[in-house]
Each structure stands twice: as C-alpha cells, then as structure tokens.
Amino acid sequence: MSPKTVAAVAAGLVGTIALAHVAFAGAPVTLNMATGSAECTLTWAKPGITFKALTPGGNAASFRDVDATGTVTIDLTSVGNPVTLANSVYIRTAAKGGFTLTDASGHYVQVSNLEGSLSGDSTFVVQTSSDPAGTRLPVYNIPTRPRISPDVQSVLPPRVNLALSDIWMSVLPEFATVMNQTFGDGTLRPGDQLGTCTARTTS
C-alpha cells in the first residue's frame, strides 16, 4: 500500500471517529434495555391483611419485578462527572411481577405488571374481589429521585449498566381508594409510604 493510500485510509478513520464522537456531543443516547429487574419490600402493613408475592423476593415482605423491557436514556458526554451522569439517566420500562393482599373474609387486591418510568408515572393492573378482571391504575409515585450508579462499560458502542437504590414508593389517591373500598375506610391514605425498591438494568 502506497504512502498516499495509507494517509487516505488514516484520514478516513480519523474522520469516522470524529463524527462518532460528535454524535454524542450534547445529546443523550437512548439504549434498549437488555435485562432489568427490581426487588421491592413493603414497609406498609395492617393487622388482618396478608401479603403474598406473585414473584417472591429475598424476604417475606418483598416481591420482584422481572423480565423488564424498555429503554435507558443517558448523556455519555458526562462520563467523567459521576453526579451529572447519574442525573442524566431516564428510564421507561415494563415488567412482570407483583403481589396480592388478602383479608380473612377473602377480599383481595392484586397488583401486577408494571408500566412506567423513573419519574414515577407508573401504572399497574389492579385486580380486586369486586373487579377480578382488573383495571390499570396508578399505584404509587417516587417522591425523591433514587440513588443511581451508572457503570459505563463502553462509549462506542454504548453499553451501560445501572444500579438503583432508595426508590421510595408513595401511595397515590387512586390506589388508596381501591384499598379503602376493599378492606375498609382508613386502610391506606394518599402519601403513605408503601415500601422501597432497588433495581438493576443492563443496556
């Protein structure tokens, strides 16, 4: 290969790399979630109401969200600044799993099949003894941003693992209404803490 040809190839490679870096400049990338799961522990409890996980977690009061799909958006230009990088993360996901609450009379509320985002605008299929077919409803929001630890495996091509903790679940009015209609007034109030979650994703 002649010196001129080598120079032309090298210039082409440099240009390609430069364009690839420009593609990331100031623009977050959105990646498909390869794997994702969460484990949530209910800290709320009421005498006479029994918790049962549809997808058991690591203790008697926890359940798992599994087989998650969705997207992770992250600004990889902030890879040198862990705080900014973590703050740039946005997640949209759907997952299987959930739990059932039952009283001694056989009344029940079942919560399953998450659809939502890290912002907390999440809904679940809520089935009850008076609505066994179920209705998709908001159950909780996330009042404070979780702790997010990004692990950037590669910038080109982008590959990112996330670990999330301190995901606080605050009860929304729609779910409180269902709980009070099923188990009696005063069972649950909007704003009550339902529990906490941790999660992991790969993209």
N, C-alpha and C positions, 0 to 999 in steps of 0.2 A: 504494500500500500504506500503510495507516494506521500511525502510530507504534506502536500496540499490537501490530499484526501483525508489524512489523519486530522489536520486542522479543521476541516469542514465538519467531520463527524463530531469532534470535540465541541465545536461551537454549537452544533445542533443539540448535543446532550445538555450543555450548559443552559441553552435556551429553554429546553423542555423542563429542566429542574426549576429554573426561574419562574416559568409560567405556573408550575405546580405550587410553588410557594406563594405566588401572587393570589392563587385561587383561595388560599386560606386567609389572606391578609384582611383583617377586619370583618370576616364573615364566618359565623359559626357553621359547623358542619352537622348534618343530621344523619345518624347511623341507624341501621336496623339492629334491633336487639337480637343477639344470638341466643342468649339464655337469660333468664331472670326468675327470681323467687323472693319471697318475703316471709318473715315469721312475725306474727302479731300476738301479743299477750293481753288478754282482757284484764284490766285492773278494776273495772266496774263489776259489782256483784250484788245480788239481792237474795235474802233468805227465801227459800222455796222455789227459786228458779235455777235450773240445772243447765250448765254449759256442756256442749259436746261438739268437738271439732269434726268437720267433714273431712279435713285434711290435717291430721294431728301434727302438732309442733313438738317442741322439746320438753314441754311440761303440761300438766293437766289443764291449764288455763290458756293454752296457746293453740293457734291454728296457722296453717301455711297457705300462702297464695303461690301457686305453682304453674309451670308451663306458660310463663309470661311471654307475650309478644308485644311489639311496639317499636318506639323509636327513642333514641337518646340524642339530644342536641347539645353541643359543647363547642366553645370557642378555643380551638387549639393554639391560637396565637398567644394565649395566656399560659402556655405550658410552663413557663418559668416563674409564674406567680401563683402559688397554690390556692390562695384565697380567691383571687379573681377567677381562676379556672373553676373552682368549685361553685362559685356564684353564677357562672355562665351556664350551668347544667340545667336542662329542662327535659322531662321525661313524660311520654304518653304511653300508656300500657293497658293491656287487658290480660287477665289471669283467671285461672280456675281455683276453686277452694272456698272455704268459708266455715260457718259454724251454725249450730242450732241452739236456741234457748227454749226450755220447756218447763211448765209448772206441773204440779201434782194432778191437776184436772185435765191434763192433756193439751192445754193451749200451747201453741208454739210460735216462734218467729225464727225463720231460717234466712241467713244472709250468705249470698254466694256470687261468684262470677263478677269480679271487679272490672270496671272500665273507668279509666280516669287519667289523672296526671299528678305530677309532683306538686302542683299548685293546690291540690285538694278538691278540685271539681270532679269528684269521683261518684259513681253510682254503682249499685249492686242490685241483683234480683232479690227482692224481699218476699218470701212466702210466709203465710200465716195460716192458722187454723181456719180463719174466715176467708182467706184468699190463697188457697193451695196452689193455684196456677202461678201466682207471683206477679209482682209489679216491679219494674226497675225504678229505684228511688235513690236520692242522695241519703247517705247514712252518716258520714262524718266529713269534717274538713280538717285541714292541717294548719293550725293557727300560727305556728312558727316554722321557719324553714329548717328542715332536717340538717344534721351534720352529714356532709358529703365528702368522700375521699376518692378522688379520681386517680386511677393508675393508668397512665398513657403508655400502652405497650408499643405503639408506633404512630408516627405522624403521617408518614407516607408509606403504605396506605394507612388511613386512620384506624386504629384499634384501641379501644378504651374499656377498662373495667371500672365499675363503680361499687363502692361500699357505702351504704346509707344507714344511719342510726338516729336515734332521738326523733322518730316520726310519731308525733303525738296526735291521737285521734280525738277530736272534739265533736260531740253529738250535734247533729243538725235537727231542726224542728220536725222535718218530715218523718225521720226515724223515731224521734221521741213520741210523736203522735201514734205511730203504729204500736210501739211498745206499751203505751198507756192504754190504748184500746184493747190490746190483747191481755195484758197482765194487771190492769187496774191503774187508776189515776195515781200519779206521783211515782210511778216506777222509774221514769227517766225524764230528765229535763234537758232542753237545749243548752249546750255549753258544757254539760257534764263530760268528764274525761272517760272515754270508752276503754282506752288502753294505749299501748305503744308498739311500734314495729321497727324491725330492721330489714334491710333488703340488700340484694346483690344482683348486678347485671354484668353481662359481657356484650360487647358490640364490635 
